[in-house]
Each structure stands twice: as structure tokens, then as C-alpha cells.
């Protein structure tokens, strides 16, 4: 139902944020090394 949709959106948002944060860390490391 609606609660399931909210949970799915929440999970997707958390995964997206995690991926974005991970990518940011990788880019940061790459630029710091250069």
C-alpha cells in the first residue's frame, strides 16, 4: 500500500545518497592525489 511505497522511496533515497557520498569521496581522493 502507501506505506510500502514510502519505504521503497526511502530505501532508494538512502541508496542514492550512499552512492553519491561514495562517489564524492572517490572524486575527493582523486583530486587530492593529483
C-alpha positions in Angstrom: 0.0 0.0 0.0 1.1 3.6 0.5 3.4 2.8 3.4 5.2 0.3 1.2 5.7 3.0 -1.5 7.1 5.3 1.2 9.5 2.6 2.4 10.6 1.9 -1.2 11.2 5.6 -1.8 13.1 5.9 1.4 15.3 2.9 0.6 16.0 4.3 -2.9 16.9 7.7 -1.4 19.2 6.2 1.1 20.9 4.1 -1.6 21.2 7.1 -3.8 22.7 9.2 -1.0 25.1 6.5 -0.2 26.2 6.1 -3.8 26.6 9.9 -4.2 28.6 10.2 -1.0 30.8 7.3 -2.1 31.4 8.9 -5.5 32.1 12.2 -3.7 34.8 10.6 -1.6 36.3 8.9 -4.6 36.5 12.2 -6.5 37.8 14.0 -3.5 40.6 11.3 -3.1 41.4 11.5 -6.8 41.7 15.3 -6.8 43.7 15.3 -3.5 46.2 12.8 -5.0 46.7 14.9 -8.1 
